[in-house]
Amino acid sequence: MRLPILPLAALSMALALAGCGSGKTVTATNESVSGVAKKVSEAGMHFNPGRWDSTMKFVKLEMEGMPPEAKEMMGKMLGKDRTFATCLTKEEAEKPDAKFFGQADERCKYDTFAMGGGKIDAKMTCKAEQGAQTMTMVGGYTADTYQMTMSIDGKGPGGKAMSMQMQLSAKRSGECTGKEEG
């Protein structure tokens, strides 16, 4: 089964938010992904470059009319941590671009976006083949850590109603080693 586009956007978004300074604030309404990236960059919110060790856990995964074997497979994913490492370069940290904040192809738009004071609260709508999907993101961050809960509602494969929730957390663990996934 292929996952909808939003989990990938969510991961990118969380990685981007990981190292932002908490002294600045950025808000946006009905803004493109690239527009949000530009606002964050212009506000001087910089990320700490280096290796980021992340953990993702699905806490809810429901799909209308799901076959029993798919339901069983998804059930095995729930509550299990998936860990991965990424490398954020100095250049990426100093000037974040749209790919860090969601779908770089602009299929997604932020209905609302608020980031500052160590908190993030955003709602994004994305157009997918099967219909619109809505993602909400709520969490907190410091220069070297983040934690976020993301909820995604919309249409999954076959146009069936789908709902999922995941938790993400990460911390900067030092310099990049060259063995990171991204």
C-alpha positions in Angstrom: 0.0 0.0 0.0 1.3 3.4 -0.9 1.1 6.1 1.8 -0.6 9.4 0.9 1.6 12.4 0.2 1.2 14.1 3.5 3.4 11.9 5.7 6.3 12.8 3.5 5.4 16.5 3.9 5.1 16.1 7.6 8.6 14.6 7.9 10.1 17.4 5.9 8.2 20.0 7.9 9.3 18.5 11.2 12.9 18.4 10.1 12.8 22.0 9.0 11.4 23.1 12.3 13.9 21.2 14.4 16.5 23.9 14.8 14.6 27.2 14.6 15.4 29.9 17.1 12.6 30.5 19.5 13.0 34.3 19.7 11.3 35.1 16.4 7.7 34.6 15.2 6.2 33.8 11.8 2.5 33.7 11.0 0.8 33.1 7.7 -2.7 32.5 6.4 -3.6 30.9 3.1 0.1 30.8 2.2 2.1 28.6 -0.3 4.8 26.3 1.0 7.4 28.4 -0.6 5.9 31.6 0.9 6.2 30.1 4.4 9.8 29.1 3.7 10.6 32.6 2.6 9.0 34.2 5.7 10.9 31.9 8.0 14.2 32.7 6.2 13.5 36.4 6.2 12.7 36.3 9.9 16.2 35.0 10.5 15.1 31.7 11.9 18.1 29.5 11.4 18.5 25.8 12.0 21.4 24.1 13.7 23.2 22.2 11.0 24.4 18.6 11.7 23.0 15.2 12.2 19.5 14.8 13.4 18.3 11.6 14.9 14.5 11.2 14.6 11.8 8.9 15.8 8.4 8.6 14.1 5.5 6.6 15.5 2.0 6.0 14.0 -0.6 6.2 16.8 -3.7 6.1 14.6 -4.2 4.7 11.1 -7.7 4.1 9.8 -9.1 3.7 6.4 -12.7 3.0 5.2 -13.2 -0.4 3.7 -9.7 -1.6 4.4 -9.2 -5.3 3.6 -8.4 -7.5 6.7 -4.9 -8.2 5.6 -4.1 -4.5 5.1 -5.7 -3.8 8.5 -3.5 -6.4 10.1 -0.4 -5.0 8.4 -1.2 -1.5 9.6 -2.0 -2.7 13.1 1.6 -4.0 13.3 2.9 -0.5 12.5 0.9 1.3 15.2 2.8 2.2 18.3 6.2 1.1 16.9 9.0 3.6 16.6 10.8 4.1 13.3 14.1 5.8 13.6 16.1 7.5 11.0 18.9 10.1 10.7 19.2 13.1 8.4 21.9 15.6 7.7 21.1 19.3 7.6 24.0 21.2 5.9 25.1 24.6 6.9 23.7 26.0 3.6 20.3 24.4 4.2 20.3 25.7 7.8 21.1 29.3 6.8 18.5 29.5 4.0 15.7 27.0 4.2 13.7 26.4 1.0 10.2 25.1 0.3 11.2 21.4 0.3 11.7 21.7 4.1 8.2 23.0 4.6 6.2 20.5 2.7 5.5 19.5 -0.9 7.9 21.6 -3.0 5.7 21.2 -6.0 3.1 23.5 -4.4 0.3 20.9 -4.2 0.0 22.0 -0.6 -1.0 25.3 0.9 -0.9 26.4 4.5 -4.4 27.4 5.7 -2.7 28.7 8.9 0.9 28.7 10.1 2.2 30.0 13.4 5.7 29.4 14.7 7.5 31.2 17.5 8.3 31.0 21.1 9.2 27.4 20.9 5.7 26.4 19.6 4.4 25.4 16.2 0.7 25.2 15.2 -0.2 24.8 11.5 -2.9 23.5 9.2 -2.1 22.5 5.7 -4.3 21.3 2.8 -2.9 19.3 -0.1 -4.4 18.3 -3.4 -3.8 14.6 -4.1 -5.0 12.3 -6.9 -7.7 10.9 -4.6 -8.8 14.3 -3.2 -7.9 16.9 -0.7 -6.0 15.9 2.5 -5.8 18.1 5.6 -2.8 18.0 8.0 -2.6 19.7 11.4 0.7 20.0 13.2 1.1 20.9 16.8 4.3 20.8 18.8 7.3 22.4 20.3 11.0 23.0 19.4 14.3 24.3 20.6 17.5 24.9 18.6 18.4 21.2 19.0 15.2 19.3 19.6 11.6 19.0 18.4 8.4 17.1 19.2 5.3 17.2 17.1 1.9 15.5 16.7 0.5 15.4 13.1 -3.0 14.4 12.2 -4.0 13.7 8.6 -7.5 13.4 7.3 -8.7 13.0 3.7 -9.1 10.4 1.0 -6.7 7.4 0.7 -6.3 4.9 -2.1 -9.5 4.3 -4.0 -11.0 7.6 -2.7 -11.9 6.0 0.7 -11.9 8.1 3.9 -8.6 7.9 5.7 -7.4 9.3 9.0 -3.9 8.9 10.6 -2.0 10.5 13.4 1.8 10.3 14.0 4.2 11.6 16.6 7.7 12.8 15.6 10.6 13.8 17.8 14.2 14.5 17.1 17.4 15.8 18.4 20.6 17.1 16.9 23.3 14.6 17.8 26.4 16.2 16.4 28.1 16.5 13.0 27.0 14.7 9.9 28.7 11.4 9.3 27.8 10.8 5.7 25.7 7.8 6.7 22.4 9.7 7.1 19.4 8.9 5.0 18.8 12.5 3.7 
